[in-house]
Amino acid sequence: MSTNTPSKSQTEAPEKEDIRMLGRMLGDTIREKEGEDTFNLVEKVRRTAVSFRRDPNICSADTLNNLLKNLSRNQAISVVRAFSYFSHLANIAVDKHANLAYRSALISGAAPEKGSLNYALDRLDAAGVPGAAIKKSLNKTFISPVLTAHPTEVQRKSTLDSEREIARLLAEHGSSLTPKESKHNTEMLRAQIAALWQTRLLRYTRLSVADEINNALSYYRTTFLRELPELYHSIQEEISERYPESADGIAAPGSKSKYLQMGSWIGGDRDGNPNVNADTMLHALERQSHLVMEFYLEEIHNLGAELSISSLLNHVSPELQELANTSSDTSLHRVDEPYRRALIAIYSRLAATARDYGMTTLPRSEVGTGEAYATPEEFGADLQIMIDSLNQNAGELLVRIRLGSLKAAVDIFGFHLATLDMRQSSDIHERILTEIFATAQVEPDYASLSEEKKVELLIHELSQPRLLYSPFAQYSEETTSELRILRTARNIREQYGKRAITNYIISHTETVSDILEVYLLQKESGLLRPKRKTGSNTVLDWNEAEADLMAIPLFEMIPDLRSAAAIMKETMSIPLVRELIRKQGDLQEVMLGYSDSNKDGGYTTSNWELYKAEKQLVELFNQMGVRLRLFHGRGGTVGRGGGPTYEAILAQPHGTVNGQIRLTEQGEMIASKFADPEIGSRNLELLVAATLEASLMPEDENKKYTDKMRDFESALEEISALAYQAYRHLVYDTPGFTDYFFQSTPITEIAELNIGSRPASRKSSRRIEDLRAIPWSFSWGQCRVLLPGWYGFGSAITQWLDEEDASVKNKKIALLQSMYREWPFFESMLSNMDMVLAKSDLAIAYRYSELVTDRNLRDTVFSHICAEHQRTLNSFEIITNEKERLVNNPALARALKDRLAYIDPLNHLQVELIKRHRNPGNNPENLDARATRGIHLSINGIAAGMRNTG
């Protein structure tokens, strides 16, 4: 989330006071529940850590370490809990004051906040973009944040619910309350903090996919269901008021435009997760549908209380009267209240629809019976009748209270709530088809064929009228399960609507055959349906063919990114594929993987190869007359594509956004962005604003592909190659590095955490290649190295500038500085690195390195890390002329300065507890469940304090 920096006098003191107040309340709770000794111990650790952070010369690391080393297991756990809960409470206070600063700026009429719609529109106005172009673009725009269940969210739903209530109470605190109300507010805050202290932070059992689905749905209740329709209204209102002279208006969500839609992977993402299958997909859509139905039913009931309009006092449209007459309500009290009677009829139909969708318990019983709605559009049409009647009879303001937002919600969420993506790895598809081909006696060993032969065979089979699959043959459990999943997707689309499932993501796309395989599997499952040409029993008419699911390649590794454009060119040159894309509206999506490309090639090379792949894909798609939609697989941490979303979108190569973008929202970032409705609304607005600006802003004449840009790109190509070598040398070529990683980070303990249904590794091995990128980044964040966000850059810049000729070196430095000032992509890349470097702490990282049993290995690897860290700092200073971190983001710098003193003890305690657990000696306490929970609690606290390290 991007915010203007509030003045120190306006924000810093009140924010600190709220943090102190919550800390005092937490301290009182600890004193009351755990005793004075525990409270005093926590305070002693806090004061020692703060002193060490402020002046290491006065308080040495040994002083802090000795204090922690002498804690008993129970004492250590109490201290860990205290600092973990404090991190959570501090986050609540920070979010409150971010909201207050935003509101204050709106009230005062200050310049629009960076990332807001007004900010983007001001910039477009200044660039001479006409209002008509903005309206036209928005009507063709498609933006979709996609919630995923990737396991870095370490909080339980119970904890999140409790924190939401504390946030609500804190928002009220200090506002216009009477003395009695203020006293009650303070008591309720104390009570909620006491409840939080007594609520388990950790799960004792691993999350199931069903749990992950329920957790994600909680954000719809708190934020999306209400804030997204309201955002549509405010955007429509703002643009219509700003550009009244433009001929075309912004389409309502239910007509031409559905420019902001929610997506989900939870229940459909099978890649590396054996717990996701056809049943989880059905469960996901059922739960999504039930949630949105409950919301609609409740809103219809509330409308009945609001729309008490009498036909004796107001005219109504004939259509509204006709709708009212279908009601089973015979009460004489409502005979002159057509809107209420119409709502009773609507409620009965919606209740019948909900029961058809499997709901057994409704918020309240209906009056009479009604025919179920066949589609959400039918439901929306009835609501539109009410809206039209009110608008025609001076009731526009009544539409605004609730009815208009409900109609928008129906247009946005339908009966499915969010589009569920399917995802599976390409190697699974190959295995399935190898078995199907062999069983059908078409090809005995498909997997062993050359790529050319695979493509030839797949194209041939796609043009055949018969299926390969036989219901009478025996197939492996894997093949049976995967085909059932695809058939279930077909059934889901029939039941919940076509928007329920539209996409099939192909992980590890490396070849053209990887894409064609998904088309063939769709054909085998009834999701791709060609027709025979008239008069022919064998030749298919592909002009009548259509694929229900868009086959979306995911390019993840560095070699795959480099081949992405070539693969797409060959794929889209196949006539039958090009025809299928035409049926998709000449639109094709491509997904880019940030996490795995970073783990494969390091931060610098990952960013550069992603940038190049995007440019190449845009050029290719323009040549072939196909619209490109990029799906960015971003995570929370910078090493996984994280960082400020607004800047990330604007830093995309010119022409790559073009009104079409999807991006993942993962792990703890979902809570950070969407747990608070106000913050959630701003983050959604930010997506729209950034997409409009990136799509419509004319390319700066100075930034077009001139000789200067060629110099920029040529320089970064060379730097990337050097960074790649440095990163690969450490991670993949240094003997024993895997042992160092597993011993010096809490990766083993993270894998044991019950924070997701997905295993930490794709295979049962300790190879870095097999480890999922998420726990890889999460582990480096825990030990304060944050290696995926910077390693390799320092070596690359140092080597690139290693010139005997001083004049050449100076020219290169000047070029780097120019790149930083004038190239948004490079500036964004370094800005994110700046944040990572500010959060890293090699003094603490050294404590983790002491967990490595092989001293030579420890010294070798850690010395490499330290040397590279210093080279990176030096390089950063050369380019930016800044010695200090976060000079351009003083609000974050101040927050980190205040927060790190409270995170440090968690790191030190984590090391101490891991050391005891891995080397228990003769103390049985070190091996029991409570000791393990202590480690897991520290992981929770550090993640909460750092906020975007997952």
PyMOL commands that set and color helices and strands:
alter all, ss='L'
color gray80, all
select helices_A, chain A and resi 8-34+36-54+61-69+73-108+117-126+131-139+157-172+179-197+209-242+278-306+318-325+332-334+338-356+376-392+396-413+426-439+446-448+451-462+477-496+498-500+512-524+542-544+558-572+575-583+594-601+603-624+638-640+645-650+668-674+677-696+701-703+707-731+737-744+747-752+773-782+787-789+793-800+806-822+824-839+842-849+855-880+890-918+924-927+929-946
alter helices_A, ss='H'
color red, helices_A
select strands_A, chain A and resi 142-147+263-264+419-420+422-425+503-507+531-532+540-541+550-555+587-593+627-633+660-665
alter strands_A, ss='S'
color yellow, strands_A
deselect
rebuild
show_as cartoon
